[in-house]
Amino acid sequence: MPDRSGTHPLLDGRAGPGGEPLRLRLRRAAARLVRTRTQVVRFSEPLVSFTFDDVLESACTVGAPILEEAGVRGTFYCAGNLGKGWAGPPLASPERTLALHRRGHEVACHTYSHRAVWSLSPEALAQDIARNRAHFTGLAPDMALANFAYPFNTTSLRAKRQLERTFATCRGGVPGVNVGRIDLGYLRAVELADDFTDRAAIRAWIALAVRERGWLIFFSHGVAQVPEPWGCHPDLLRFAVAEARGQGARVVPVGEAVLRAAGSVSAEPQRESVP
Ligand SMILES: [Zn+2]
């Protein structure tokens, strides 16, 4: 069993088990629970988004074509400087990322340095985000990086507030369907990884999204015949895409779901609330 202890630089969503200091756990919990950018959304049809973090080359060469074969597109949360010191599976080259963009996929932001956002000062976080934007707009000026995913799926309230002023949405890794009053600063998402998600669970999550006419976001990393512990087999991705479409959901990138949410949103003032 691969190490899932949270020490791996790409183990999004599983940082800090066991010996994590209490103050960090409280910080993470507060960011999850205190909803700072809520909107009530009512979609005209259920939505499913497929997202990939970091981004690994296999997400581009294997994952993206699976989406394209089904006539849909995904969202790829990229970190421009992730390769520094990285000894894992190959990361996407700039050319691969540009090709994704040109094929209609959404390139989104995952910080430049892939450091936990709560560990950076406001100034350092702003610089990091600006650097990532510059990195990708240098590839294509219209690569807007409108949406964000937290590295390691972890944040603090302070960083969350800062980032949600910059991006249309920020995505975490707490499983759930985004429906009703949703927090655009901490979108819920379900992990699509063979070690953690089986077909029955995928089917059930999609059924829930369809039943509630909500927005289900899957997140994964690499897509390979022998998937990394945080990645998925091509067959699992293919199954999830087919299941989403078969159950009547529309598969869209995050950015398109945001537009659909904006078009159907109830006019309620934003306020903080704890569920
Ligand atoms: Zn990541």
py3Dmol code that shows the C-alpha trace and the ligand (Angstrom):
import py3Dmol

protein = """\
ATOM      1  CA  MET A   1       0.000   0.000   0.000  1.00  0.00           C
ATOM      2  CA  PRO A   2       1.526   3.316  -0.975  1.00  0.00           C
ATOM      3  CA  ASP A   3       2.273   5.837   1.679  1.00  0.00           C
ATOM      4  CA  ARG A   4      -0.866   7.927   2.256  1.00  0.00           C
ATOM      5  CA  SER A   5       0.370   9.521   5.430  1.00  0.00           C
ATOM      6  CA  GLY A   6       0.176  13.044   4.099  1.00  0.00           C
ATOM      7  CA  THR A   7       3.908  13.514   3.641  1.00  0.00           C
ATOM      8  CA  HIS A   8       3.647  13.028  -0.095  1.00  0.00           C
ATOM      9  CA  PRO A   9       3.629  16.380  -1.879  1.00  0.00           C
ATOM     10  CA  LEU A  10       0.619  15.447  -3.956  1.00  0.00           C
ATOM     11  CA  LEU A  11      -1.561  13.781  -1.381  1.00  0.00           C
ATOM     12  CA  ASP A  12      -4.324  16.320  -1.709  1.00  0.00           C
ATOM     13  CA  GLY A  13      -7.077  15.843   0.772  1.00  0.00           C
ATOM     14  CA  ARG A  14      -5.167  13.697   3.196  1.00  0.00           C
ATOM     15  CA  ALA A  15      -2.632  16.068   4.688  1.00  0.00           C
ATOM     16  CA  GLY A  16      -1.778  15.774   8.302  1.00  0.00           C
ATOM     17  CA  PRO A  17      -3.424  12.738   9.864  1.00  0.00           C
ATOM     18  CA  GLY A  18      -2.356  11.389  13.183  1.00  0.00           C
ATOM     19  CA  GLY A  19       0.199  13.752  14.572  1.00  0.00           C
ATOM     20  CA  GLU A  20      -1.162  16.935  13.064  1.00  0.00           C
ATOM     21  CA  PRO A  21      -1.120  19.715  15.658  1.00  0.00           C
ATOM     22  CA  LEU A  22      -4.504  20.593  17.103  1.00  0.00           C
ATOM     23  CA  ARG A  23      -4.295  24.209  15.943  1.00  0.00           C
ATOM     24  CA  LEU A  24      -3.870  23.046  12.340  1.00  0.00           C
ATOM     25  CA  ARG A  25      -6.796  20.687  12.586  1.00  0.00           C
ATOM     26  CA  LEU A  26      -8.954  23.454  14.036  1.00  0.00           C
ATOM     27  CA  ARG A  27      -7.827  25.817  11.300  1.00  0.00           C
ATOM     28  CA  ARG A  28      -8.782  23.312   8.641  1.00  0.00           C
ATOM     29  CA  ALA A  29     -12.118  22.605  10.284  1.00  0.00           C
ATOM     30  CA  ALA A  30     -12.965  26.296  10.586  1.00  0.00           C
ATOM     31  CA  ALA A  31     -12.240  26.869   6.917  1.00  0.00           C
ATOM     32  CA  ARG A  32     -14.523  23.948   6.040  1.00  0.00           C
ATOM     33  CA  LEU A  33     -17.376  24.916   8.304  1.00  0.00           C
ATOM     34  CA  VAL A  34     -17.520  28.694   8.225  1.00  0.00           C
ATOM     35  CA  ARG A  35     -19.179  29.448   4.947  1.00  0.00           C
ATOM     36  CA  THR A  36     -17.924  32.790   3.759  1.00  0.00           C
ATOM     37  CA  ARG A  37     -19.168  33.095   0.201  1.00  0.00           C
ATOM     38  CA  THR A  38     -22.525  31.464  -0.002  1.00  0.00           C
ATOM     39  CA  GLN A  39     -25.032  31.607  -2.804  1.00  0.00           C
ATOM     40  CA  VAL A  40     -28.238  29.735  -3.348  1.00  0.00           C
ATOM     41  CA  VAL A  41     -28.086  28.004  -6.688  1.00  0.00           C
ATOM     42  CA  ARG A  42     -30.812  26.219  -8.548  1.00  0.00           C
ATOM     43  CA  PHE A  43     -29.616  24.452 -11.645  1.00  0.00           C
ATOM     44  CA  SER A  44     -31.962  23.652 -14.505  1.00  0.00           C
ATOM     45  CA  GLU A  45     -30.342  20.224 -14.790  1.00  0.00           C
ATOM     46  CA  PRO A  46     -27.865  18.160 -12.755  1.00  0.00           C
ATOM     47  CA  LEU A  47     -24.211  18.882 -13.443  1.00  0.00           C
ATOM     48  CA  VAL A  48     -21.073  16.790 -13.071  1.00  0.00           C
ATOM     49  CA  SER A  49     -17.524  18.161 -13.374  1.00  0.00           C
ATOM     50  CA  PHE A  50     -14.363  16.095 -13.727  1.00  0.00           C
ATOM     51  CA  THR A  51     -11.291  17.814 -12.326  1.00  0.00           C
ATOM     52  CA  PHE A  52      -7.618  16.906 -12.092  1.00  0.00           C
ATOM     53  CA  ASP A  53      -5.124  18.476  -9.717  1.00  0.00           C
ATOM     54  CA  ASP A  54      -1.434  19.349 -10.137  1.00  0.00           C
ATOM     55  CA  VAL A  55      -1.456  18.198 -13.233  1.00  0.00           C
ATOM     56  CA  LEU A  56       0.188  14.905 -14.208  1.00  0.00           C
ATOM     57  CA  GLU A  57       0.979  14.089 -17.801  1.00  0.00           C
ATOM     58  CA  SER A  58      -1.318  11.061 -17.731  1.00  0.00           C
ATOM     59  CA  ALA A  59      -4.253  13.312 -16.874  1.00  0.00           C
ATOM     60  CA  CYS A  60      -3.595  15.047 -20.195  1.00  0.00           C
ATOM     61  CA  THR A  61      -2.685  12.067 -22.353  1.00  0.00           C
ATOM     62  CA  VAL A  62      -5.126   9.491 -20.952  1.00  0.00           C
ATOM     63  CA  GLY A  63      -7.723  11.380 -18.896  1.00  0.00           C
ATOM     64  CA  ALA A  64      -8.533  14.239 -21.258  1.00  0.00           C
ATOM     65  CA  PRO A  65      -9.051  11.949 -24.293  1.00  0.00           C
ATOM     66  CA  ILE A  66     -11.550   9.867 -22.301  1.00  0.00           C
ATOM     67  CA  LEU A  67     -13.570  13.016 -21.692  1.00  0.00           C
ATOM     68  CA  GLU A  68     -13.209  14.074 -25.297  1.00  0.00           C
ATOM     69  CA  GLU A  69     -14.381  10.686 -26.580  1.00  0.00           C
ATOM     70  CA  ALA A  70     -17.594  11.387 -24.704  1.00  0.00           C
ATOM     71  CA  GLY A  71     -17.790  14.885 -26.144  1.00  0.00           C
ATOM     72  CA  VAL A  72     -17.164  16.619 -22.807  1.00  0.00           C
ATOM     73  CA  ARG A  73     -14.380  18.642 -21.207  1.00  0.00           C
ATOM     74  CA  GLY A  74     -12.770  18.837 -17.774  1.00  0.00           C
ATOM     75  CA  THR A  75     -11.009  21.238 -15.452  1.00  0.00           C
ATOM     76  CA  PHE A  76      -7.286  20.936 -14.780  1.00  0.00           C
ATOM     77  CA  TYR A  77      -5.988  22.733 -11.688  1.00  0.00           C
ATOM     78  CA  CYS A  78      -2.353  23.436 -12.540  1.00  0.00           C
ATOM     79  CA  ALA A  79       0.593  24.391 -10.352  1.00  0.00           C
ATOM     80  CA  GLY A  80       3.279  26.025 -12.483  1.00  0.00           C
ATOM     81  CA  ASN A  81       6.258  25.115 -10.336  1.00  0.00           C
ATOM     82  CA  LEU A  82       5.232  21.731  -9.023  1.00  0.00           C
ATOM     83  CA  GLY A  83       8.063  19.962 -10.831  1.00  0.00           C
ATOM     84  CA  LYS A  84      10.782  21.337  -8.581  1.00  0.00           C
ATOM     85  CA  GLY A  85      12.165  18.353  -6.680  1.00  0.00           C
ATOM     86  CA  TRP A  86       9.294  16.163  -7.815  1.00  0.00           C
ATOM     87  CA  ALA A  87      10.248  12.481  -8.250  1.00  0.00           C
ATOM     88  CA  GLY A  88       6.797  11.049  -8.973  1.00  0.00           C
ATOM     89  CA  PRO A  89       5.040  10.298 -12.254  1.00  0.00           C
ATOM     90  CA  PRO A  90       5.721  12.758 -15.076  1.00  0.00           C
ATOM     91  CA  LEU A  91       4.040  16.119 -14.827  1.00  0.00           C
ATOM     92  CA  ALA A  92       2.377  17.837 -17.750  1.00  0.00           C
ATOM     93  CA  SER A  93       4.701  19.974 -19.819  1.00  0.00           C
ATOM     94  CA  PRO A  94       3.672  23.532 -20.735  1.00  0.00           C
ATOM     95  CA  GLU A  95       2.948  22.243 -24.226  1.00  0.00           C
ATOM     96  CA  ARG A  96       0.571  19.637 -22.857  1.00  0.00           C
ATOM     97  CA  THR A  97      -1.215  22.234 -20.774  1.00  0.00           C
ATOM     98  CA  LEU A  98      -1.526  24.564 -23.725  1.00  0.00           C
ATOM     99  CA  ALA A  99      -2.914  21.724 -25.824  1.00  0.00           C
ATOM    100  CA  LEU A 100      -5.564  21.062 -23.178  1.00  0.00           C
ATOM    101  CA  HIS A 101      -6.593  24.699 -23.275  1.00  0.00           C
ATOM    102  CA  ARG A 102      -6.796  24.675 -27.047  1.00  0.00           C
ATOM    103  CA  ARG A 103      -8.951  21.562 -27.019  1.00  0.00           C
ATOM    104  CA  GLY A 104     -11.506  23.328 -24.858  1.00  0.00           C
ATOM    105  CA  HIS A 105     -10.589  22.086 -21.395  1.00  0.00           C
ATOM    106  CA  GLU A 106     -10.425  24.555 -18.540  1.00  0.00           C
ATOM    107  CA  VAL A 107      -6.998  25.333 -17.098  1.00  0.00           C
ATOM    108  CA  ALA A 108      -7.459  26.496 -13.526  1.00  0.00           C
ATOM    109  CA  CYS A 109      -5.204  27.464 -10.622  1.00  0.00           C
ATOM    110  CA  HIS A 110      -3.609  25.296  -7.928  1.00  0.00           C
ATOM    111  CA  THR A 111      -0.997  27.837  -6.703  1.00  0.00           C
ATOM    112  CA  TYR A 112       2.424  28.107  -8.330  1.00  0.00           C
ATOM    113  CA  SER A 113       4.485  26.433  -5.629  1.00  0.00           C
ATOM    114  CA  HIS A 114       1.933  23.821  -4.479  1.00  0.00           C
ATOM    115  CA  ARG A 115       2.324  24.801  -0.868  1.00  0.00           C
ATOM    116  CA  ALA A 116      -0.536  24.702   1.629  1.00  0.00           C
ATOM    117  CA  VAL A 117      -2.145  28.133   1.354  1.00  0.00           C
ATOM    118  CA  TRP A 118      -2.510  28.516   5.125  1.00  0.00           C
ATOM    119  CA  SER A 119       1.267  28.339   5.455  1.00  0.00           C
ATOM    120  CA  LEU A 120       1.806  31.458   3.330  1.00  0.00           C
ATOM    121  CA  SER A 121       1.462  35.060   4.450  1.00  0.00           C
ATOM    122  CA  PRO A 122      -1.169  37.108   2.570  1.00  0.00           C
ATOM    123  CA  GLU A 123       1.612  38.776   0.631  1.00  0.00           C
ATOM    124  CA  ALA A 124       3.338  35.510  -0.217  1.00  0.00           C
ATOM    125  CA  LEU A 125       0.045  33.925  -1.249  1.00  0.00           C
ATOM    126  CA  ALA A 126      -0.804  36.873  -3.504  1.00  0.00           C
ATOM    127  CA  GLN A 127       2.645  36.680  -5.075  1.00  0.00           C
ATOM    128  CA  ASP A 128       2.326  32.948  -5.569  1.00  0.00           C
ATOM    129  CA  ILE A 129      -1.032  33.306  -7.317  1.00  0.00           C
ATOM    130  CA  ALA A 130       0.244  36.166  -9.475  1.00  0.00           C
ATOM    131  CA  ARG A 131       3.213  34.043 -10.452  1.00  0.00           C
ATOM    132  CA  ASN A 132       0.985  31.154 -11.472  1.00  0.00           C
ATOM    133  CA  ARG A 133      -1.207  33.460 -13.528  1.00  0.00           C
ATOM    134  CA  ALA A 134       1.850  34.927 -15.249  1.00  0.00           C
ATOM    135  CA  HIS A 135       3.187  31.450 -15.928  1.00  0.00           C
ATOM    136  CA  PHE A 136       0.047  30.313 -17.726  1.00  0.00           C
ATOM    137  CA  THR A 137      -0.953  33.547 -19.420  1.00  0.00           C
ATOM    138  CA  GLY A 138       2.585  33.443 -20.805  1.00  0.00           C
ATOM    139  CA  LEU A 139       1.516  30.277 -22.616  1.00  0.00           C
ATOM    140  CA  ALA A 140      -1.784  31.747 -23.801  1.00  0.00           C
ATOM    141  CA  PRO A 141      -3.075  35.194 -22.825  1.00  0.00           C
ATOM    142  CA  ASP A 142      -6.650  33.929 -22.626  1.00  0.00           C
ATOM    143  CA  MET A 143      -5.802  31.205 -20.109  1.00  0.00           C
ATOM    144  CA  ALA A 144      -7.672  32.988 -17.364  1.00  0.00           C
ATOM    145  CA  LEU A 145      -7.263  30.656 -14.364  1.00  0.00           C
ATOM    146  CA  ALA A 146     -10.688  31.728 -13.133  1.00  0.00           C
ATOM    147  CA  ASN A 147     -11.153  28.912 -10.623  1.00  0.00           C
ATOM    148  CA  PHE A 148      -8.967  27.503  -7.864  1.00  0.00           C
ATOM    149  CA  ALA A 149      -8.386  24.256  -5.971  1.00  0.00           C
ATOM    150  CA  TYR A 150      -6.592  24.221  -2.623  1.00  0.00           C
ATOM    151  CA  PRO A 151      -3.339  22.219  -2.630  1.00  0.00           C
ATOM    152  CA  PHE A 152      -3.768  19.281  -0.243  1.00  0.00           C
ATOM    153  CA  ASN A 153      -7.441  20.357  -0.095  1.00  0.00           C
ATOM    154  CA  THR A 154      -6.567  22.382   2.955  1.00  0.00           C
ATOM    155  CA  THR A 155      -6.893  26.037   3.842  1.00  0.00           C
ATOM    156  CA  SER A 156      -7.447  28.527   6.621  1.00  0.00           C
ATOM    157  CA  LEU A 157     -10.234  31.037   6.929  1.00  0.00           C
ATOM    158  CA  ARG A 158      -7.827  33.854   6.193  1.00  0.00           C
ATOM    159  CA  ALA A 159      -6.488  32.265   3.015  1.00  0.00           C
ATOM    160  CA  LYS A 160      -9.975  31.253   1.971  1.00  0.00           C
ATOM    161  CA  ARG A 161     -11.243  34.809   2.281  1.00  0.00           C
ATOM    162  CA  GLN A 162      -8.283  36.062   0.304  1.00  0.00           C
ATOM    163  CA  LEU A 163      -8.627  33.524  -2.487  1.00  0.00           C
ATOM    164  CA  GLU A 164     -12.372  33.748  -2.862  1.00  0.00           C
ATOM    165  CA  ARG A 165     -11.960  37.437  -3.667  1.00  0.00           C
ATOM    166  CA  THR A 166      -9.633  36.450  -6.503  1.00  0.00           C
ATOM    167  CA  PHE A 167     -11.315  33.410  -8.007  1.00  0.00           C
ATOM    168  CA  ALA A 168     -14.868  32.614  -9.094  1.00  0.00           C
ATOM    169  CA  THR A 169     -14.700  29.435  -6.992  1.00  0.00           C
ATOM    170  CA  CYS A 170     -12.307  27.568  -4.720  1.00  0.00           C
ATOM    171  CA  ARG A 171     -12.578  23.779  -4.467  1.00  0.00           C
ATOM    172  CA  GLY A 172     -11.794  21.620  -1.485  1.00  0.00           C
ATOM    173  CA  GLY A 173     -12.011  17.879  -0.999  1.00  0.00           C
ATOM    174  CA  VAL A 174     -14.911  17.426   1.393  1.00  0.00           C
ATOM    175  CA  PRO A 175     -17.268  14.979  -0.321  1.00  0.00           C
ATOM    176  CA  GLY A 176     -20.731  16.207  -1.176  1.00  0.00           C
ATOM    177  CA  VAL A 177     -23.037  17.517  -3.872  1.00  0.00           C
ATOM    178  CA  ASN A 178     -23.088  21.292  -4.318  1.00  0.00           C
ATOM    179  CA  VAL A 179     -26.746  22.207  -4.171  1.00  0.00           C
ATOM    180  CA  GLY A 180     -28.961  24.824  -2.564  1.00  0.00           C
ATOM    181  CA  ARG A 181     -26.876  27.218  -0.517  1.00  0.00           C
ATOM    182  CA  ILE A 182     -23.336  26.452  -1.589  1.00  0.00           C
ATOM    183  CA  ASP A 183     -20.036  27.968  -0.508  1.00  0.00           C
ATOM    184  CA  LEU A 184     -18.213  29.115  -3.613  1.00  0.00           C
ATOM    185  CA  GLY A 185     -15.104  29.502  -1.462  1.00  0.00           C
ATOM    186  CA  TYR A 186     -15.099  25.829  -0.559  1.00  0.00           C
ATOM    187  CA  LEU A 187     -16.819  23.717  -3.169  1.00  0.00           C
ATOM    188  CA  ARG A 188     -17.377  20.125  -2.195  1.00  0.00           C
ATOM    189  CA  ALA A 189     -15.832  17.379  -4.305  1.00  0.00           C
ATOM    190  CA  VAL A 190     -15.650  13.603  -4.392  1.00  0.00           C
ATOM    191  CA  GLU A 191     -12.356  11.830  -4.920  1.00  0.00           C
ATOM    192  CA  LEU A 192     -12.116   9.682  -8.019  1.00  0.00           C
ATOM    193  CA  ALA A 193      -9.360   7.231  -7.118  1.00  0.00           C
ATOM    194  CA  ASP A 194      -9.421   3.454  -7.270  1.00  0.00           C
ATOM    195  CA  ASP A 195      -8.150   3.097  -3.724  1.00  0.00           C
ATOM    196  CA  PHE A 196     -11.026   5.153  -2.345  1.00  0.00           C
ATOM    197  CA  THR A 197     -13.921   5.125  -4.784  1.00  0.00           C
ATOM    198  CA  ASP A 198     -15.645   2.160  -6.336  1.00  0.00           C
ATOM    199  CA  ARG A 199     -18.244   2.020  -9.055  1.00  0.00           C
ATOM    200  CA  ALA A 200     -21.136   1.643  -6.655  1.00  0.00           C
ATOM    201  CA  ALA A 201     -20.103   4.834  -4.841  1.00  0.00           C
ATOM    202  CA  ILE A 202     -19.699   6.707  -8.098  1.00  0.00           C
ATOM    203  CA  ARG A 203     -23.127   5.593  -9.223  1.00  0.00           C
ATOM    204  CA  ALA A 204     -24.643   6.615  -5.900  1.00  0.00           C
ATOM    205  CA  TRP A 205     -23.022  10.072  -5.897  1.00  0.00           C
ATOM    206  CA  ILE A 206     -24.253  10.736  -9.414  1.00  0.00           C
ATOM    207  CA  ALA A 207     -27.727   9.498  -8.527  1.00  0.00           C
ATOM    208  CA  LEU A 208     -27.778  11.912  -5.589  1.00  0.00           C
ATOM    209  CA  ALA A 209     -26.733  14.804  -7.805  1.00  0.00           C
ATOM    210  CA  VAL A 210     -29.421  13.920 -10.323  1.00  0.00           C
ATOM    211  CA  ARG A 211     -32.077  13.513  -7.657  1.00  0.00           C
ATOM    212  CA  GLU A 212     -31.247  16.862  -6.068  1.00  0.00           C
ATOM    213  CA  ARG A 213     -30.464  18.553  -9.379  1.00  0.00           C
ATOM    214  CA  GLY A 214     -27.127  19.588  -7.939  1.00  0.00           C
ATOM    215  CA  TRP A 215     -23.542  19.922  -9.031  1.00  0.00           C
ATOM    216  CA  LEU A 216     -21.197  17.009  -8.373  1.00  0.00           C
ATOM    217  CA  ILE A 217     -17.457  17.569  -8.757  1.00  0.00           C
ATOM    218  CA  PHE A 218     -15.051  14.660  -9.015  1.00  0.00           C
ATOM    219  CA  PHE A 219     -11.347  15.216  -8.414  1.00  0.00           C
ATOM    220  CA  SER A 220      -8.460  12.988  -9.371  1.00  0.00           C
ATOM    221  CA  HIS A 221      -4.787  13.185 -10.286  1.00  0.00           C
ATOM    222  CA  GLY A 222      -3.164  10.783 -12.741  1.00  0.00           C
ATOM    223  CA  VAL A 223      -5.107   8.407 -15.006  1.00  0.00           C
ATOM    224  CA  ALA A 224      -3.098   5.254 -15.627  1.00  0.00           C
ATOM    225  CA  GLN A 225      -3.324   1.482 -16.071  1.00  0.00           C
ATOM    226  CA  VAL A 226      -1.488   1.212 -12.768  1.00  0.00           C
ATOM    227  CA  PRO A 227      -2.855   4.292 -11.037  1.00  0.00           C
ATOM    228  CA  GLU A 228      -0.917   6.176  -8.425  1.00  0.00           C
ATOM    229  CA  PRO A 229      -2.529   5.922  -4.996  1.00  0.00           C
ATOM    230  CA  TRP A 230      -4.303   9.214  -5.583  1.00  0.00           C
ATOM    231  CA  GLY A 231      -5.158   8.516  -9.245  1.00  0.00           C
ATOM    232  CA  CYS A 232      -7.594   6.383 -11.152  1.00  0.00           C
ATOM    233  CA  HIS A 233      -7.602   3.675 -13.784  1.00  0.00           C
ATOM    234  CA  PRO A 234      -8.881   4.763 -17.206  1.00  0.00           C
ATOM    235  CA  ASP A 235     -11.787   2.339 -16.834  1.00  0.00           C
ATOM    236  CA  LEU A 236     -12.938   4.038 -13.634  1.00  0.00           C
ATOM    237  CA  LEU A 237     -12.920   7.457 -15.279  1.00  0.00           C
ATOM    238  CA  ARG A 238     -14.648   6.058 -18.345  1.00  0.00           C
ATOM    239  CA  PHE A 239     -17.274   4.471 -16.120  1.00  0.00           C
ATOM    240  CA  ALA A 240     -17.883   7.705 -14.211  1.00  0.00           C
ATOM    241  CA  VAL A 241     -18.274   9.744 -17.387  1.00  0.00           C
ATOM    242  CA  ALA A 242     -20.656   7.187 -18.910  1.00  0.00           C
ATOM    243  CA  GLU A 243     -22.607   6.936 -15.673  1.00  0.00           C
ATOM    244  CA  ALA A 244     -22.999  10.705 -15.412  1.00  0.00           C
ATOM    245  CA  ARG A 245     -24.296  10.968 -18.929  1.00  0.00           C
ATOM    246  CA  GLY A 246     -26.368   7.811 -18.631  1.00  0.00           C
ATOM    247  CA  GLN A 247     -28.133   9.132 -15.548  1.00  0.00           C
ATOM    248  CA  GLY A 248     -28.957  12.368 -17.355  1.00  0.00           C
ATOM    249  CA  ALA A 249     -26.395  14.767 -15.889  1.00  0.00           C
ATOM    250  CA  ARG A 250     -24.656  17.345 -18.015  1.00  0.00           C
ATOM    251  CA  VAL A 251     -20.861  17.096 -17.819  1.00  0.00           C
ATOM    252  CA  VAL A 252     -19.243  20.521 -17.824  1.00  0.00           C
ATOM    253  CA  PRO A 253     -15.998  22.150 -16.683  1.00  0.00           C
ATOM    254  CA  VAL A 254     -16.142  24.064 -13.408  1.00  0.00           C
ATOM    255  CA  GLY A 255     -16.164  27.414 -15.198  1.00  0.00           C
ATOM    256  CA  GLU A 256     -19.252  26.505 -17.166  1.00  0.00           C
ATOM    257  CA  ALA A 257     -21.031  25.265 -14.055  1.00  0.00           C
ATOM    258  CA  VAL A 258     -20.288  28.621 -12.425  1.00  0.00           C
ATOM    259  CA  LEU A 259     -21.934  30.413 -15.330  1.00  0.00           C
ATOM    260  CA  ARG A 260     -24.961  28.173 -15.032  1.00  0.00           C
ATOM    261  CA  ALA A 261     -25.076  28.810 -11.296  1.00  0.00           C
ATOM    262  CA  ALA A 262     -24.890  32.554 -11.840  1.00  0.00           C
ATOM    263  CA  GLY A 263     -27.734  32.371 -14.314  1.00  0.00           C
ATOM    264  CA  SER A 264     -30.008  30.534 -11.949  1.00  0.00           C
ATOM    265  CA  VAL A 265     -29.013  31.973  -8.623  1.00  0.00           C
ATOM    266  CA  SER A 266     -31.567  33.251  -6.191  1.00  0.00           C
ATOM    267  CA  ALA A 267     -31.088  36.872  -5.221  1.00  0.00           C
ATOM    268  CA  GLU A 268     -30.015  36.360  -1.653  1.00  0.00           C
ATOM    269  CA  PRO A 269     -27.379  38.448   0.068  1.00  0.00           C
ATOM    270  CA  GLN A 270     -24.094  36.750   0.886  1.00  0.00           C
ATOM    271  CA  ARG A 271     -23.599  36.178   4.555  1.00  0.00           C
ATOM    272  CA  GLU A 272     -21.706  33.905   6.829  1.00  0.00           C
ATOM    273  CA  SER A 273     -23.398  30.872   8.200  1.00  0.00           C
ATOM    274  CA  VAL A 274     -22.392  27.659   9.827  1.00  0.00           C
ATOM    275  CA  PRO A 275     -24.331  24.628   8.706  1.00  0.00           C
TER     276      PRO A 275
END
"""
ligand_1 = """\
1
ZN
Zn -2.255 19.236 -5.626
"""
view = py3Dmol.view(width=600, height=400)
view.addModel(protein, "pdb")
view.setStyle({"model": 0}, {"cartoon": {"style": "trace"}})
view.addModel(ligand_1, "xyz")
view.setStyle({"model": 1}, {"stick": {}})
view.zoomTo()
view.show()
